[in-house]
Each structure stands twice: as structure tokens, then as C-alpha cells.
Amino acid sequence: MGGHPFYRFCRSALEDIRKQGRYRQFTPLARQADRFPVYEQGGDVQAVAAADGREVVVWSANDYLGMGVEPAVVEAAIAAIREHGAGAGGTRNIAGTSPLHAALEAELADLHGKEAGLLFVSGYVSNQASLQAILTSMPGWICFSDRQNHASMIAGIKGARGASCVIFEHNDLADLEAKLAAAPKDAPKLIAFESVYSMDGDIADIAATCALARKYGAMTYLDEVHAVGLYGPEGAGVARRDGVADQVDIIEGTLAKGFGVHGGYVTGSAELIDYLRSVASGFIFTTALPPSVVAAALASVRLVRRESWRRERLFARVAAFRGRLRAAGVPFMETPSHIVPIPVGDADRCTEISRRLLSEYGLYATPINYPTVPRGTERLRLTPGPFHTDAMMDDMVAALARLLGVSADRHTEAA
Ligand code: PMP
């Protein structure tokens, strides 16, 4: 053990990563289900001075609405475990499909106004497996992929042997059109993009992208991972908000962010879903999501559809937080979404500010460094939620002002 050249390679690669200030460190956090977004910090966190059992307020969670700690969602999981046991018992095609799986797929299809839906073990797998399956179906596919697409989409596109990929500049419709126009007319084309981009917090023009798709005979594949649960009627996403969900061929989402549980899915035509169910490797050859997870997700989706107060409160809280940042002179990237990136611009500094937020102020905000974002654009990515109080916001703004060296003579505004 340890003698193979591979291990030497690992040691030197990790050393490089450390030198570049982008070594990833786990911070063990125990979520307090009854006091979200308060967590307890435990374990041996090397970078933090005093740690165990200390309360911290989390500002980087992707359980945007707190659905993962919602009592009805938690109870649904417990009831399903008692009734059906802890695991699914098989892959979806071999003994692993429960009535809950079928009910959740129908619910998601209905949410997006599509004929059918298909669950995957995660949002990552839903993108990777679906794109790979679609792009290896007929010969000659060309996938037009937004430059900032998520790693899971890139994995699916790259894994599609025989298909070609044309990257268009991020959210740049002119570039997309030029590239569509330059492609062979009769090649099958797919435009793969996201609605809310999670790092810059910007939002695609879905209507205009669909118009281009129609003009050039392309299909559309939209990742709404950071939008479902938050945007549009019933939390159905940006495509639905913009009234164009029917123009998007395939809408993909996660159950792990706005819905607070776990799992991924795609929705689309009955034929497409039937095809993916029959050929997508990442769907077929893995054990189904456990019934407890599916039951919790189903409870969450139904609750989110019915009750808009959480998403309304989330956006009100985001506005309040921005107001406080502005009043205190703390720089942030203005975005049309719920994501509030705080630019830092240097990996070491970003990591250091994050470390001090945690150790000195009990505030958890992860540093976002290269390769997640380009070098020089390192940032803290904050996601205020419906349960961040005024006092929590004041604490975060004051700490940021200190650590970023913003003059402290301004007063925070109770926006
Ligand atoms: N798509 C995007 C845009 C994402 O940001 C993520 C997760 N960070 C995923 C897909 C994968 O979703 P999941 O976490 O459910 O695997």
C-alpha cells in the first residue's frame, strides 16, 4: 500500500491543490431539525480553533426553503420506513419500484405540465444519464451547451460517444444563434442549459432560447435544479413562471434543494421517458431511491405546490438581506435570483474569510473557489432563507463588513 506511483501522484497533486488555496475541507455540521438554520458544529475541524458542540448559523445551505426539516416531510419519511423498511429492495426494473415512486413521478410530471416523469438517484445522475442516453440514441447529435453548465450535464454530454458538443457563451443568445446557424441543417440538435445558474445567480432567457430552438429545429433540455420549489406558480420553476414550460422538451430537477430531500428527475413526453427508462444506464443499473426518501419528497413537493408562503418569505428575506448589505457598504453581486454572491477574488482570502466567519462569528459560509468558478472570481455564496431572522442577518452583515475591511461607520438598515 502506498508504493504504487498513483499514490505519489496523489500526494503531489494534493500538495498543488493546497498551494493554490483550493484544498477542500469538510466541516462536520449537525443540523438541528427543530431550529433550522441553526446547526451544531462537531468533530475535529482542523481549521477551526474551538469547535465541538458549538452552534453555528448556516448561510450556504441548498435546502433553500427548509423543507428537509419540515415536520410533515420528516414524518412521511419515518412512516414510510416503518411501513416499507429502510431500502428499496432492488433497481427500478427489478423489485425496486414502489407505488410511492410511481406517485412521485406522476406528481413531478404534473408539476411541470409534462406527460411523464422519471426519478434518478440524484440530480447529478439525472443529468448525466439522460443526456448521455439522448445524445447516443441517433447518429450525429450536436449538443449546444451553455459554457457554465453544471458538471453533471458536461459529464453526460462528454459520455455520449459519437455526439459532438458546441459550447456557447454563457446566456449569450447571439452566440447560440450563430452556432446553431453554422451547424449542418439536418443534424439532430439539442440545446442544454439551466434556468438559475447557481454560482452567478443569473437566469436564462428561456423563451428566447426556445424560440431559437424552434427556428433551428433543436430540442431543449433545461436544468431547473436551483429553481424548482422557488420560482413560478406552485414552485414549478422559471419555465413555468415565464409561461414557456410547454416549449421546453425536457425539464430536469432535483428533490434535494428547494424540496429539501434527495433524488433527481426528468420530465418530458411519455415517449422520451419510456426511452430513458429502457436505455439510460444510470437509471437502470442502480438501486432505486429508498421509499422513505420518495415519501418525504412526495410530501415536500405536495406541500410546496400548495403553500406559497415559504417561497414568498424567502424572496422577502433575500431583499431584506440585500438591503442590509447595501446599507453597510458590503459588496455583493446583484442577481435576479435568490443567490447572493459576495465577491472576494482570491482563493486564499476567500478561504480565510470563510474560516474566520466560522471560528470567530459562528457563521458558516463556504468559499467558492476555482474550478467551481474562474480564478479571480472567488466568492462566498450566500443563500438567505425564510428562516434567517433579522438578528442573524445583522450578525452576518457586521461580520462581513469587518472581515472585508468595509468601513464600520455606516448603519445597517432594517429593510
Ligand atoms: N444541476 C445543477 C445546476 C446543480 O447545481 C446540481 C447540484 N449542485 C445538480 C444538477 C445535481 O443535483 P443533486 O445535488 O441532486 O445531485
Boltz pocket constraint, residues with backbone or C-beta under 6 A from the ligand:
constraints:
  - pocket:
      binder: B
      contacts: [[A, 122], [A, 123], [A, 124], [A, 125], [A, 127], [A, 150], [A, 152], [A, 194], [A, 196], [A, 198], [A, 223], [A, 225], [A, 226], [A, 253], [A, 254], [A, 255], [A, 256], [A, 263], [A, 264]]
      max_distance: 6.0
